[in-house]
Amino acid sequence: MDATVTVTDVTAVGPETVAIEFESPDGFDAQPGQFIKLLATVDGEDYARFYTLSSPDVADTFEITVEIDPQESGPFSDHLADLTAGDGIDMSGPFGAEYYESEARVVVLAGGPGVGPAVGIGERANEDGNTVHIVYRATDPVHESRLSALDSAGATVTITDDDGFAAAVDEALTTNDDEQVFVYGFAGFVTAATDAIDAAGGDPDAAKIENFG
């Protein structure tokens, strides 16, 4: 669907990272792991960027997580970071076929902004009574309060650096038939994640993967 959505909240969730919450338009239906496209004109230039949902549902509101790197972010990311409650922005979506479908056990491998969909899927699966294991590769973690809440609620959350990532994946995977692996991150992380899945005896081709480029 195409709609203009209204910002309801913007919250800092870690170093150079914000979570932006929008009011869900009538008829909007999306699952954790899907993504939307936001569109705006900034300084006379038209922009369109994709962002994966970081909320467990879209019943009343939905959320995205945006990394704002002063060295790499462009005008559009800066525009999003400057949004405040009441502002509007054009949206299309949802998009994506690699999303949570009530699997009995979910293992989410996240790098960088991939932590957004990781917490959304983790919270939804945990609410559904399913088993959750998140492996998050990060040196400066974001969404720490939500990850801590998930861990306290019975999910397993592992935050690791590059060196410990493969071992953490090996520990997380059971390779049982009821297990679904999700991978969210930039291309380099996706390669590291699929290599780790393979080394742990899993099937990288069976993973649900969103490569951020």
TAVENDA-V445804 format. One record per residue. N is the residue number from 1. NEAR is the number of other ideal C-beta (glycine too) atoms within 10 Angstrom. Layout:
N_NEAR / N_NEAR
This chain:
1_13 / 2_10 / 3_19 / 4_10 / 5_20 / 6_16 / 7_18 / 8_17 / 9_14 / 10_17 / 11_11 / 12_12 / 13_20 / 14_17 / 15_13 / 16_17 / 17_22 / 18_21 / 19_21 / 20_23 / 21_19 / 22_25 / 23_15 / 24_20 / 25_15 / 26_6 / 27_7 / 28_18 / 29_11 / 30_20 / 31_18 / 32_27 / 33_25 / 34_22 / 35_21 / 36_24 / 37_15 / 38_23 / 39_15 / 40_17 / 41_11 / 42_15 / 43_8 / 44_5 / 45_10 / 46_9 / 47_16 / 48_11 / 49_16 / 50_16 / 51_21 / 52_25 / 53_26 / 54_27 / 55_24 / 56_22 / 57_17 / 58_21 / 59_10 / 60_10 / 61_16 / 62_27 / 63_21 / 64_25 / 65_26 / 66_23 / 67_19 / 68_16 / 69_12 / 70_8 / 71_5 / 72_9 / 73_16 / 74_12 / 75_12 / 76_20 / 77_20 / 78_12 / 79_19 / 80_24 / 81_17 / 82_12 / 83_19 / 84_8 / 85_11 / 86_8 / 87_16 / 88_14 / 89_17 / 90_14 / 91_21 / 92_14 / 93_19 / 94_20 / 95_12 / 96_18 / 97_7 / 98_17 / 99_21 / 100_23 / 101_11 / 102_12 / 103_18 / 104_14 / 105_17 / 106_29 / 107_24 / 108_30 / 109_31 / 110_27 / 111_23 / 112_19 / 113_21 / 114_27 / 115_31 / 116_29 / 117_31 / 118_33 / 119_30 / 120_31 / 121_29 / 122_32 / 123_21 / 124_21 / 125_26 / 126_18 / 127_11 / 128_14 / 129_9 / 130_18 / 131_17 / 132_23 / 133_23 / 134_26 / 135_29 / 136_26 / 137_26 / 138_19 / 139_9 / 140_9 / 141_16 / 142_24 / 143_24 / 144_16 / 145_11 / 146_21 / 147_22 / 148_11 / 149_16 / 150_21 / 151_16 / 152_9 / 153_12 / 154_10 / 155_21 / 156_15 / 157_22 / 158_19 / 159_18 / 160_17 / 161_10 / 162_12 / 163_7 / 164_14 / 165_21 / 166_19 / 167_15 / 168_21 / 169_28 / 170_15 / 171_15 / 172_21 / 173_21 / 174_15 / 175_12 / 176_8 / 177_8 / 178_11 / 179_18 / 180_21 / 181_27 / 182_26 / 183_29 / 184_30 / 185_25 / 186_14 / 187_10 / 188_11 / 189_21 / 190_22 / 191_14 / 192_19 / 193_27 / 194_20 / 195_14 / 196_23 / 197_26 / 198_13 / 199_13 / 200_19 / 201_10 / 202_21 / 203_11 / 204_16 / 205_9 / 206_11 / 207_18 / 208_20 / 209_17 / 210_19 / 211_14 / 212_18 / 213_6
